[in-house]
Every structure is written in C-alpha cells, then in structure tokens.
Amino acid sequence: MAEDSGRAEAGAAPAGAPATDAAPVGFRFDQLDGFRIGVTSDRRSEDLIDALKRRGATVLHAPTLKMADRVDDEPILADTRAMIAARPDVLLATTSYGIRRWFEVADADGLGDELLDALKDTTILVRGPKARGGIRAAGLNDTGMSDQETTASLVTKTLNDFSSPQTVAIQLHGYTDEHQLDRLRAAGHRVLTVAPYRWLSPDTTDPRVERLIEAIAGQQLDAVTFTSAPAVHALISTAEALGRLNEVAGGFRSAVLAAAVGPVTAEPLIALGIPVIQPQRFRLGALIKLVCDHLEQHRVTQLQTRHGLLELRGAVVLLDGTRSVLPPTSLALLRTLAAAGGDVVPRVSLAASTPTMLDDHALEVALSRLRQNLTQPALVETVIKRGYRLAI
C-alpha cells in the first residue's frame, strides 16, 4: 500500500520536491552514453532497462524486492468470500495488477460472478488511473480518484466522503500500511482486506543487491531508480545489515543521483537526508524522461582546454573527440579538477573528493593513473607546493 502508482511506459530539485519535467527531448540513442544507472525494480523492470539501454546507458539491475503471487490462494479466496457476504459499501482499489489478480483467482474458483454481484452497488474509489483501468477491465466503474495517487490520499478521500461508519473493502499492496487501515478503523469503519500478491525480501544467494550497494558506496553509478517504497526500505535494511548504510547514504549525497517515481517512494530516502528527484506525474515513462533530461542537463561537463574540448559524461571522457572510460577514483579527480575551471585545486581537496579518502602517496598514484588513462596526460598540471589544475 505504500507504493506509488506510476507504472506506465514511457534540473535538480530540492529534496522531496517533485521536479518540473523538462521540455520534451526527442529520443536519441546516445542521450545516456557513458552513464551508469542502477535499477531496483522487479515488476516491469524489462521496460525500464530497455528504455535506458536504448538511450546508451549501462544498467546494473538489482531487484531489492520481488513481487510474488501467493503460493496458496486460499487466503485470497477466504477474504473474497467474506466480502461477498458483507457486500461492502466502499471498495478502495490501489493497483491494477492487484485487481486483475484478485478477479482471476476468484474466477478460477467459481466466485467471479458472486464477487461482481456483491460489488455492483458498491462505491468504488481508486488510487490512480492504473487502478481505474483494472476496475473497468473487471466490468465495474469507479466514482472517484485520490488527489495525489497515494494510498494515504485515498484513505483521506474516504474519510472525507463518508462521515458515518461504512464497511470498507481494500485491495492491498504487497506491503500493508497498517497506519492507513487504523485511520479507517478509528473513524468507525469496518475494514475488510484482500492481498492478491506480496513482496519478497531479496534472495540472499543473489549477489546483485550487494553489488548495487558496493556500486553506490563506491560512486560507480550515476543514478539509481526506485519505483516502490518497499524496494527502498529493502535496500536500506540490506545496506544496514552489511554495515554500509552510511557509505550508501554518502554516495547518494555526493555523486549518485536518486530518482523516485513519486513522493511515497522518495520518503524513506528523504528521511536519510538523500536528495531525490521525482517527476510531476507518478509514471514510469515520466521517471525515464526525467532521469534522461536531468543527467544530460546537469551531469555533462564541457570545458575547452589547451588539448581540445573536454567532455565528461558519466564514466566516459571525451578529449578532443577521443573517448576514454575512467575508473571511479580517476573520474572523481577529473570531475573535481574540471569543476575548478582551470584554477588550482589543493591536494587535500582532491584527496577528499574521491570515494575513499586518499593519503599523499595514494593521491600521487591516483593522479598518475588518471594521466595514463587520458589521451593527453599533460591535461593535468602540477603546481608546485599548491596542488593541481587542468591546462585551460
């Protein structure tokens, strides 16, 4: 129930504030060239990954939480029988998939017609357009939608619309937000629930989530996308169990962009002080567009140097048209030098800009490797007793 509803295809903002979707940018196969993006979703991840790869991104897929149908459908059937008997006054539909799965299970057991009959006079409220589509596909009609396309706003609408006690049925997410159910009960409503699917914790034998955590902590990604709050909680809890939560939060606060499909998904990240961008429309397509536009507009650096035009795009460096791919430490050093625009950067500032704080010797080694990775090693100049700068 805590997941944002956006699941359709397809400028930094203050933490927690929806970013204004930028002006339309036509599809280009190289729009995300050089950028490395982590994808945490399970359901519909193929759509998201394909959209990012077609634009040139390198994608690390690590589903932090998986959605699964219930192995045993009897709990769904028991809840369905209870609703048929109760003939609820109000039905709250939260997800399209959940509604479809519920009616499929009911139909398979011969309860489909009875369920439709029990709901024919029910006032149906939906969380968003996708849930509305699920309701209409079932042969029913809704009478209203939540203002913010969240479960909390759907419950608020119910409380505002029905002041006297009602029997309220709710199709739950894989994650149950008990606080929202308690709000209804506190108002005197009788609450019935059905949970057609559930969230599964990450498979401990699957190394991808740990690799994602390592990549965020080591600033080896440019962005990570999130499409559900439970998936965010799963990443946070896994990082905490590995003793790397502070490193992960630090990675997001410095070099790794966190992109959430909507405010509910963004909330646990914001609680950790992590800046988050999110589209105005809580849809997968809007999220894809926002990530593409934001990276292109805010994470591409161009600088004219004595050795030609320098362009930084994610892990890729173009110097006078020649392409190089830099490892994380070299990339962090070059970005810091480029941000200075030719001014001298003190050694201590350079050392502090890397994923792992470097001592004097390690900094010398890292700068030597950076020069080796560049087609023009002389781009990085040493200023005796002061630091380093780019040859502008």
DRENDO-1510 file (C-alpha; in Angstrom, 1 decimal, always signed):
<recs>
REC; n; res; u; v; w
REC; 1; MET; +0.0; +0.0; +0.0 .
REC; 2; ALA; +3.0; +2.3; +0.3 .
REC; 3; GLU; +4.0; +2.2; -3.3 .
REC; 4; ASP; +3.5; +5.0; -5.8 .
REC; 5; SER; +1.1; +4.2; -8.6 .
REC; 6; GLY; +3.2; +5.1; -11.6 .
REC; 7; ARG; +3.8; +2.1; -13.8 .
REC; 8; ALA; +3.2; +3.4; -17.4 .
REC; 9; GLU; +5.8; +3.4; -20.2 .
REC; 10; ALA; +7.4; +5.9; -21.4 .
REC; 11; GLY; +17.4; +20.4; -13.0 .
REC; 12; ALA; +18.0; +19.2; -9.6 .
REC; 13; ALA; +15.0; +19.6; -7.3 .
REC; 14; PRO; +15.0; +20.2; -3.6 .
REC; 15; ALA; +14.9; +17.0; -1.6 .
REC; 16; GLY; +11.4; +15.7; -1.6 .
REC; 17; ALA; +10.0; +18.2; -4.1 .
REC; 18; PRO; +8.7; +17.0; -7.4 .
REC; 19; ALA; +11.0; +18.2; -10.2 .
REC; 20; THR; +9.5; +20.1; -13.1 .
REC; 21; ASP; +9.6; +17.8; -16.1 .
REC; 22; ALA; +11.9; +19.5; -18.6 .
REC; 23; ALA; +10.9; +20.4; -22.1 .
REC; 24; PRO; +10.5; +17.4; -24.4 .
REC; 25; VAL; +13.7; +16.0; -25.6 .
REC; 26; GLY; +13.5; +13.8; -28.7 .
REC; 27; PHE; +14.7; +10.2; -28.5 .
REC; 28; ARG; +18.5; +9.8; -29.1 .
REC; 29; PHE; +20.4; +6.6; -28.9 .
REC; 30; ASP; +23.3; +8.4; -27.3 .
REC; 31; GLN; +21.4; +10.6; -24.8 .
REC; 32; LEU; +22.7; +8.4; -21.9 .
REC; 33; ASP; +26.0; +7.4; -23.4 .
REC; 34; GLY; +28.6; +7.0; -20.7 .
REC; 35; PHE; +26.1; +7.0; -17.8 .
REC; 36; ARG; +25.7; +4.0; -15.4 .
REC; 37; ILE; +22.3; +3.5; -13.9 .
REC; 38; GLY; +21.1; +1.1; -11.2 .
REC; 39; VAL; +17.5; -0.3; -11.5 .
REC; 40; THR; +15.9; -1.7; -8.3 .
REC; 41; SER; +12.5; -2.7; -9.6 .
REC; 42; ASP; +11.3; -6.2; -10.2 .
REC; 43; ARG; +8.0; -5.9; -12.0 .
REC; 44; ARG; +8.2; -4.2; -15.4 .
REC; 45; SER; +12.0; -3.9; -14.9 .
REC; 46; GLU; +12.4; -5.0; -18.5 .
REC; 47; ASP; +10.6; -1.9; -19.8 .
REC; 48; LEU; +12.8; +0.4; -17.7 .
REC; 49; ILE; +16.0; -1.3; -18.5 .
REC; 50; ASP; +15.3; -1.5; -22.2 .
REC; 51; ALA; +14.4; +2.3; -22.3 .
REC; 52; LEU; +17.6; +3.2; -20.6 .
REC; 53; LYS; +19.8; +0.9; -22.7 .
REC; 54; ARG; +18.3; +2.1; -25.9 .
REC; 55; ARG; +19.4; +5.6; -24.9 .
REC; 56; GLY; +23.0; +4.4; -24.4 .
REC; 57; ALA; +23.1; +3.7; -20.6 .
REC; 58; THR; +24.9; +0.9; -18.9 .
REC; 59; VAL; +22.5; -0.7; -16.5 .
REC; 60; LEU; +23.0; -2.6; -13.2 .
REC; 61; HIS; +19.8; -4.5; -12.4 .
REC; 62; ALA; +19.5; -5.5; -8.7 .
REC; 63; PRO; +15.8; -6.1; -7.7 .
REC; 64; THR; +15.9; -5.2; -4.0 .
REC; 65; LEU; +12.4; -6.6; -3.5 .
REC; 66; LYS; +10.4; -9.1; -5.6 .
REC; 67; MET; +6.7; -9.3; -6.1 .
REC; 68; ALA; +5.1; -12.7; -6.0 .
REC; 69; ASP; +1.7; -14.2; -6.3 .
REC; 70; ARG; +0.6; -16.1; -3.2 .
REC; 71; VAL; +1.7; -19.7; -3.4 .
REC; 72; ASP; -1.6; -20.6; -1.6 .
REC; 73; ASP; -4.7; -18.8; -3.0 .
REC; 74; GLU; -6.9; -19.9; -0.1 .
REC; 75; PRO; -6.3; -16.7; +2.0 .
REC; 76; ILE; -7.4; -14.7; -1.1 .
REC; 77; LEU; -10.5; -16.8; -1.5 .
REC; 78; ALA; -11.4; -16.6; +2.2 .
REC; 79; ASP; -11.2; -12.8; +2.0 .
REC; 80; THR; -13.2; -12.8; -1.2 .
REC; 81; ARG; -16.0; -14.9; +0.5 .
REC; 82; ALA; -16.0; -12.5; +3.4 .
REC; 83; MET; -16.5; -9.6; +1.0 .
REC; 84; ILE; -19.2; -11.4; -0.9 .
REC; 85; ALA; -21.1; -12.0; +2.4 .
REC; 86; ALA; -20.5; -8.4; +3.6 .
REC; 87; ARG; -21.4; -6.7; +0.3 .
REC; 88; PRO; -19.2; -3.7; +1.2 .
REC; 89; ASP; -20.4; -0.1; +1.0 .
REC; 90; VAL; -17.0; +1.1; -0.3 .
REC; 91; LEU; -14.1; -0.5; -2.2 .
REC; 92; LEU; -10.7; +1.0; -2.3 .
REC; 93; ALA; -8.7; -0.2; -5.4 .
REC; 94; THR; -5.0; +0.5; -5.1 .
REC; 95; THR; -3.3; -1.3; -8.0 .
REC; 96; SER; -4.3; -2.5; -11.5 .
REC; 97; TYR; -2.3; -5.7; -11.1 .
REC; 98; GLY; -3.8; -6.4; -7.7 .
REC; 99; ILE; -7.4; -6.0; -9.0 .
REC; 100; ARG; -6.7; -8.2; -12.0 .
REC; 101; ARG; -5.1; -10.9; -9.9 .
REC; 102; TRP; -7.9; -10.8; -7.4 .
REC; 103; PHE; -10.6; -11.4; -10.0 .
REC; 104; GLU; -8.5; -14.1; -11.8 .
REC; 105; VAL; -8.3; -16.0; -8.5 .
REC; 106; ALA; -12.0; -15.5; -7.8 .
REC; 107; ASP; -13.0; -16.6; -11.4 .
REC; 108; ALA; -10.8; -19.7; -11.2 .
REC; 109; ASP; -12.6; -20.8; -8.0 .
REC; 110; GLY; -16.1; -20.0; -9.4 .
REC; 111; LEU; -16.5; -16.9; -7.3 .
REC; 112; GLY; -16.2; -14.3; -10.0 .
REC; 113; ASP; -19.9; -13.7; -10.7 .
REC; 114; GLU; -20.7; -13.6; -7.0 .
REC; 115; LEU; -17.9; -11.1; -6.4 .
REC; 116; LEU; -19.2; -8.9; -9.2 .
REC; 117; ASP; -22.7; -9.1; -7.9 .
REC; 118; ALA; -21.5; -8.2; -4.3 .
REC; 119; LEU; -19.8; -5.1; -5.7 .
REC; 120; LYS; -22.4; -3.9; -8.2 .
REC; 121; ASP; -23.8; -1.3; -5.8 .
REC; 122; THR; -20.5; -0.6; -4.0 .
REC; 123; THR; -19.0; +2.9; -4.2 .
REC; 124; ILE; -15.5; +2.3; -5.7 .
REC; 125; LEU; -12.7; +4.7; -5.2 .
REC; 126; VAL; -9.3; +4.2; -7.0 .
REC; 127; ARG; -5.9; +5.4; -6.1 .
REC; 128; GLY; -4.9; +6.3; -9.7 .
REC; 129; PRO; -5.5; +5.8; -13.4 .
REC; 130; LYS; -3.9; +2.3; -13.5 .
REC; 131; ALA; -6.2; +1.0; -10.7 .
REC; 132; ARG; -9.1; +2.6; -12.5 .
REC; 133; GLY; -8.2; +0.6; -15.6 .
REC; 134; GLY; -8.2; -2.6; -13.5 .
REC; 135; ILE; -11.6; -1.8; -12.2 .
REC; 136; ARG; -13.1; -1.1; -15.6 .
REC; 137; ALA; -11.5; -4.2; -17.0 .
REC; 138; ALA; -13.3; -6.2; -14.4 .
REC; 139; GLY; -16.6; -4.8; -15.6 .
REC; 140; LEU; -17.1; -2.2; -12.8 .
REC; 141; ASN; -17.0; +1.6; -12.6 .
REC; 142; ASP; -15.4; +3.8; -10.0 .
REC; 143; THR; -16.8; +7.1; -8.7 .
REC; 144; GLY; -13.6; +8.9; -7.7 .
REC; 145; MET; -9.8; +9.0; -7.5 .
REC; 146; SER; -7.4; +10.1; -4.8 .
REC; 147; ASP; -5.9; +13.6; -5.3 .
REC; 148; GLN; -2.3; +12.5; -5.0 .
REC; 149; GLU; -2.4; +9.0; -6.3 .
REC; 150; THR; -1.3; +7.6; -3.0 .
REC; 151; THR; -2.9; +5.2; -0.5 .
REC; 152; ALA; -2.8; +7.9; +2.2 .
REC; 153; SER; -4.7; +10.3; +0.0 .
REC; 154; LEU; -7.2; +7.6; -1.0 .
REC; 155; VAL; -7.9; +6.9; +2.7 .
REC; 156; THR; -8.2; +10.7; +3.3 .
REC; 157; LYS; -10.8; +10.9; +0.5 .
REC; 158; THR; -12.7; +8.0; +2.0 .
REC; 159; LEU; -12.8; +9.7; +5.4 .
REC; 160; ASN; -13.9; +13.0; +3.9 .
REC; 161; ASP; -16.6; +11.4; +1.7 .
REC; 162; PHE; -18.1; +9.0; +4.4 .
REC; 163; SER; -18.5; +10.5; +7.8 .
REC; 164; SER; -20.8; +7.7; +9.1 .
REC; 165; PRO; -19.5; +4.2; +9.6 .
REC; 166; GLN; -19.3; +2.0; +6.5 .
REC; 167; THR; -18.0; -1.4; +5.5 .
REC; 168; VAL; -14.8; -0.6; +3.6 .
REC; 169; ALA; -13.0; -3.2; +1.5 .
REC; 170; ILE; -9.4; -2.6; +0.5 .
REC; 171; GLN; -7.3; -4.3; -2.2 .
REC; 172; LEU; -3.9; -4.3; -0.5 .
REC; 173; HIS; -0.5; -3.8; -1.9 .
REC; 174; GLY; +2.1; -6.5; -1.3 .
REC; 175; TYR; +3.2; -4.2; +1.6 .
REC; 176; THR; +0.4; -3.4; +4.1 .
REC; 177; ASP; +0.4; +0.1; +5.6 .
REC; 178; GLU; -1.3; -0.6; +8.8 .
REC; 179; HIS; -1.4; +3.1; +9.7 .
REC; 180; GLN; -3.9; +3.7; +6.9 .
REC; 181; LEU; -6.1; +0.8; +8.0 .
REC; 182; ASP; -6.0; +2.2; +11.5 .
REC; 183; ARG; -7.2; +5.6; +10.3 .
REC; 184; LEU; -10.3; +4.0; +8.8 .
REC; 185; ARG; -11.0; +1.9; +11.9 .
REC; 186; ALA; -10.5; +4.9; +14.2 .
REC; 187; ALA; -13.3; +6.6; +12.2 .
REC; 188; GLY; -15.7; +3.7; +13.0 .
REC; 189; HIS; -15.4; +2.0; +9.6 .
REC; 190; ARG; -15.4; -1.8; +9.4 .
REC; 191; VAL; -12.4; -2.8; +7.3 .
REC; 192; LEU; -12.1; -5.8; +5.1 .
REC; 193; THR; -8.9; -6.5; +3.1 .
REC; 194; VAL; -7.6; -8.8; +0.3 .
REC; 195; ALA; -4.0; -9.1; -0.6 .
REC; 196; PRO; -3.7; -10.7; -4.1 .
REC; 197; TYR; +0.2; -10.6; -4.1 .
REC; 198; ARG; +3.0; -10.0; -1.7 .
REC; 199; TRP; +6.6; -8.6; -1.6 .
REC; 200; LEU; +9.5; -11.0; -1.1 .
REC; 201; SER; +12.8; -10.0; +0.5 .
REC; 202; PRO; +15.9; -10.2; -1.6 .
REC; 203; ASP; +17.3; -13.7; -2.2 .
REC; 204; THR; +20.4; -14.0; +0.0 .
REC; 205; THR; +22.0; -16.2; -2.7 .
REC; 206; ASP; +21.6; -13.4; -5.3 .
REC; 207; PRO; +24.7; -11.2; -5.2 .
REC; 208; ARG; +23.2; -8.4; -7.3 .
REC; 209; VAL; +21.9; -6.3; -4.3 .
REC; 210; GLU; +25.3; -6.4; -2.6 .
REC; 211; ARG; +26.9; -5.4; -5.9 .
REC; 212; LEU; +24.5; -2.5; -6.1 .
REC; 213; ILE; +25.3; -1.4; -2.6 .
REC; 214; GLU; +29.0; -1.6; -3.4 .
REC; 215; ALA; +28.5; +0.5; -6.6 .
REC; 216; ILE; +26.5; +3.2; -4.7 .
REC; 217; ALA; +29.0; +3.4; -1.9 .
REC; 218; GLY; +32.0; +3.5; -4.3 .
REC; 219; GLN; +30.3; +6.1; -6.5 .
REC; 220; GLN; +30.4; +3.8; -9.5 .
REC; 221; LEU; +26.9; +4.7; -10.6 .
REC; 222; ASP; +25.5; +8.0; -11.9 .
REC; 223; ALA; +21.9; +7.3; -10.9 .
REC; 224; VAL; +19.6; +4.7; -9.2 .
REC; 225; THR; +15.9; +4.5; -10.0 .
REC; 226; PHE; +13.3; +3.5; -7.4 .
REC; 227; THR; +9.6; +2.6; -8.2 .
REC; 228; SER; +8.4; +1.5; -4.8 .
REC; 229; ALA; +8.8; +2.4; -1.2 .
REC; 230; PRO; +9.2; -1.2; -0.1 .
REC; 231; ALA; +12.1; -1.6; -2.5 .
REC; 232; VAL; +13.8; +1.5; -0.9 .
REC; 233; HIS; +13.3; +0.0; +2.6 .
REC; 234; ALA; +14.8; -3.3; +1.4 .
REC; 235; LEU; +17.9; -1.6; +0.0 .
REC; 236; ILE; +18.3; +0.5; +3.2 .
REC; 237; SER; +17.9; -2.6; +5.5 .
REC; 238; THR; +20.3; -4.7; +3.5 .
REC; 239; ALA; +22.9; -1.9; +3.5 .
REC; 240; GLU; +22.4; -1.5; +7.2 .
REC; 241; ALA; +22.9; -5.3; +7.8 .
REC; 242; LEU; +26.1; -5.1; +5.8 .
REC; 243; GLY; +27.3; -2.2; +7.8 .
REC; 244; ARG; +27.4; +0.1; +4.8 .
REC; 245; LEU; +24.4; +2.3; +5.2 .
REC; 246; ASN; +26.5; +5.4; +5.9 .
REC; 247; GLU; +28.5; +4.8; +2.8 .
REC; 248; VAL; +25.4; +4.3; +0.7 .
REC; 249; ALA; +23.8; +7.5; +2.0 .
REC; 250; GLY; +27.1; +9.3; +1.4 .
REC; 251; GLY; +27.3; +8.0; -2.2 .
REC; 252; PHE; +23.8; +9.4; -2.8 .
REC; 253; ARG; +24.5; +12.7; -1.2 .
REC; 254; SER; +27.7; +13.2; -3.3 .
REC; 255; ALA; +27.8; +11.6; -6.8 .
REC; 256; VAL; +24.9; +9.2; -7.2 .
REC; 257; LEU; +21.5; +10.6; -8.3 .
REC; 258; ALA; +18.5; +9.1; -6.5 .
REC; 259; ALA; +15.4; +9.1; -8.7 .
REC; 260; ALA; +12.0; +8.0; -7.4 .
REC; 261; VAL; +8.7; +7.6; -9.2 .
REC; 262; GLY; +6.7; +9.6; -6.6 .
REC; 263; PRO; +6.6; +11.0; -3.1 .
REC; 264; VAL; +5.8; +7.8; -1.3 .
REC; 265; THR; +8.8; +6.1; -2.8 .
REC; 266; ALA; +11.0; +9.1; -2.1 .
REC; 267; GLU; +10.0; +9.4; +1.5 .
REC; 268; PRO; +12.4; +6.8; +3.1 .
REC; 269; LEU; +15.3; +8.3; +1.1 .
REC; 270; ILE; +14.5; +11.8; +2.2 .
REC; 271; ALA; +14.4; +10.7; +5.8 .
REC; 272; LEU; +18.1; +9.8; +5.4 .
REC; 273; GLY; +18.9; +13.2; +4.1 .
REC; 274; ILE; +19.3; +12.0; +0.5 .
REC; 275; PRO; +18.3; +14.4; -2.3 .
REC; 276; VAL; +15.7; +12.9; -4.6 .
REC; 277; ILE; +14.3; +13.9; -8.0 .
REC; 278; GLN; +10.8; +12.8; -8.9 .
REC; 279; PRO; +8.5; +13.6; -11.8 .
REC; 280; GLN; +5.3; +15.6; -11.5 .
REC; 281; ARG; +3.4; +12.6; -12.9 .
REC; 282; PHE; +3.9; +9.4; -11.0 .
REC; 283; ARG; +4.5; +7.3; -14.1 .
REC; 284; LEU; +7.4; +5.1; -15.2 .
REC; 285; GLY; +7.6; +7.0; -18.5 .
REC; 286; ALA; +7.8; +10.3; -16.7 .
REC; 287; LEU; +10.6; +8.9; -14.5 .
REC; 288; ILE; +12.6; +7.7; -17.5 .
REC; 289; LYS; +12.3; +11.1; -19.2 .
REC; 290; LEU; +13.3; +13.0; -16.0 .
REC; 291; VAL; +16.4; +10.8; -15.4 .
REC; 292; CYS; +17.4; +11.3; -19.1 .
REC; 293; ASP; +16.9; +15.0; -19.1 .
REC; 294; HIS; +18.5; +15.6; -15.6 .
REC; 295; LEU; +21.6; +13.6; -16.4 .
REC; 296; GLU; +22.1; +15.3; -19.8 .
REC; 297; GLN; +21.4; +18.8; -18.4 .
REC; 298; HIS; +23.2; +18.5; -15.0 .
REC; 299; ARG; +25.8; +15.8; -15.3 .
REC; 300; VAL; +27.5; +16.6; -18.6 .
REC; 301; THR; +30.6; +18.8; -18.2 .
REC; 302; GLN; +32.2; +20.5; -21.2 .
REC; 303; LEU; +35.4; +22.6; -20.9 .
REC; 304; GLN; +37.7; +24.0; -23.6 .
REC; 305; THR; +41.3; +23.1; -22.8 .
REC; 306; ARG; +44.7; +23.6; -24.4 .
REC; 307; HIS; +44.4; +20.0; -25.6 .
REC; 308; GLY; +40.9; +20.3; -27.1 .
REC; 309; LEU; +37.3; +20.1; -25.9 .
REC; 310; LEU; +37.0; +18.1; -22.7 .
REC; 311; GLU; +33.6; +16.5; -22.1 .
REC; 312; LEU; +32.6; +14.3; -19.1 .
REC; 313; ARG; +29.6; +12.1; -19.4 .
REC; 314; GLY; +29.2; +9.6; -16.6 .
REC; 315; ALA; +32.3; +7.4; -16.7 .
REC; 316; VAL; +33.2; +8.4; -20.2 .
REC; 317; VAL; +35.7; +11.2; -21.0 .
REC; 318; LEU; +36.0; +12.7; -24.5 .
REC; 319; LEU; +39.1; +14.8; -25.1 .
REC; 320; ASP; +39.3; +16.4; -28.5 .
REC; 321; GLY; +37.0; +13.7; -29.8 .
REC; 322; THR; +38.9; +10.7; -28.3 .
REC; 323; ARG; +37.0; +8.6; -25.9 .
REC; 324; SER; +38.2; +7.1; -22.6 .
REC; 325; VAL; +36.5; +5.3; -19.8 .
REC; 326; LEU; +37.7; +6.1; -16.3 .
REC; 327; PRO; +37.6; +4.1; -13.1 .
REC; 328; PRO; +35.8; +5.8; -10.2 .
REC; 329; THR; +38.8; +7.3; -8.4 .
REC; 330; SER; +40.2; +8.8; -11.7 .
REC; 331; LEU; +36.8; +10.1; -12.6 .
REC; 332; ALA; +36.3; +11.8; -9.2 .
REC; 333; LEU; +39.6; +13.5; -9.5 .
REC; 334; LEU; +39.0; +14.7; -13.1 .
REC; 335; ARG; +35.5; +16.0; -12.1 .
REC; 336; THR; +36.9; +18.0; -9.2 .
REC; 337; LEU; +39.6; +19.5; -11.5 .
REC; 338; ALA; +37.1; +20.3; -14.2 .
REC; 339; ALA; +34.7; +22.0; -11.7 .
REC; 340; ALA; +37.6; +24.3; -10.8 .
REC; 341; GLY; +37.7; +25.5; -14.4 .
REC; 342; GLY; +41.5; +25.8; -14.5 .
REC; 343; ASP; +42.0; +27.1; -11.0 .
REC; 344; VAL; +44.4; +25.3; -8.7 .
REC; 345; VAL; +42.8; +22.5; -6.5 .
REC; 346; PRO; +44.7; +21.9; -3.3 .
REC; 347; ARG; +45.9; +18.3; -2.6 .
REC; 348; VAL; +43.7; +18.0; +0.4 .
REC; 349; SER; +40.6; +18.9; -1.6 .
REC; 350; LEU; +41.4; +16.4; -4.3 .
REC; 351; ALA; +42.0; +13.7; -1.8 .
REC; 352; ALA; +38.7; +14.4; -0.2 .
REC; 353; SER; +36.8; +14.2; -3.5 .
REC; 354; THR; +37.4; +10.5; -4.1 .
REC; 355; PRO; +35.1; +7.7; -2.9 .
REC; 356; THR; +37.8; +6.7; -0.4 .
REC; 357; MET; +39.9; +9.4; +1.3 .
REC; 358; LEU; +43.5; +9.2; -0.1 .
REC; 359; ASP; +46.7; +9.8; +1.7 .
REC; 360; ASP; +49.5; +11.7; +0.0 .
REC; 361; HIS; +51.1; +8.6; -1.6 .
REC; 362; ALA; +47.8; +7.2; -2.7 .
REC; 363; LEU; +46.9; +10.6; -4.3 .
REC; 364; GLU; +50.1; +10.6; -6.3 .
REC; 365; VAL; +49.4; +7.1; -7.5 .
REC; 366; ALA; +45.8; +8.0; -8.4 .
REC; 367; LEU; +46.8; +11.1; -10.3 .
REC; 368; SER; +49.5; +9.1; -12.2 .
REC; 369; ARG; +46.8; +6.6; -13.2 .
REC; 370; LEU; +44.5; +9.4; -14.3 .
REC; 371; ARG; +47.1; +10.8; -16.6 .
REC; 372; GLN; +47.8; +7.4; -18.0 .
REC; 373; ASN; +44.0; +7.0; -18.8 .
REC; 374; LEU; +43.9; +10.3; -20.7 .
REC; 375; THR; +44.9; +10.6; -24.3 .
REC; 376; GLN; +46.7; +13.8; -23.3 .
REC; 377; PRO; +48.5; +13.2; -19.9 .
REC; 378; ALA; +49.6; +16.9; -19.9 .
REC; 379; LEU; +45.9; +17.9; -19.4 .
REC; 380; VAL; +46.6; +17.6; -15.6 .
REC; 381; GLU; +49.3; +20.0; -14.5 .
REC; 382; THR; +51.2; +20.0; -11.2 .
REC; 383; VAL; +51.5; +23.4; -9.5 .
REC; 384; ILE; +54.5; +23.0; -7.1 .
REC; 385; LYS; +53.5; +23.3; -3.4 .
REC; 386; ARG; +50.0; +24.3; -4.3 .
REC; 387; GLY; +48.2; +21.5; -6.0 .
REC; 388; TYR; +46.9; +20.6; -9.4 .
REC; 389; ARG; +44.9; +22.1; -12.2 .
REC; 390; LEU; +43.7; +21.5; -15.8 .
REC; 391; ALA; +45.6; +23.0; -18.7 .
REC; 392; ILE; +42.9; +25.5; -19.7 .
</recs>
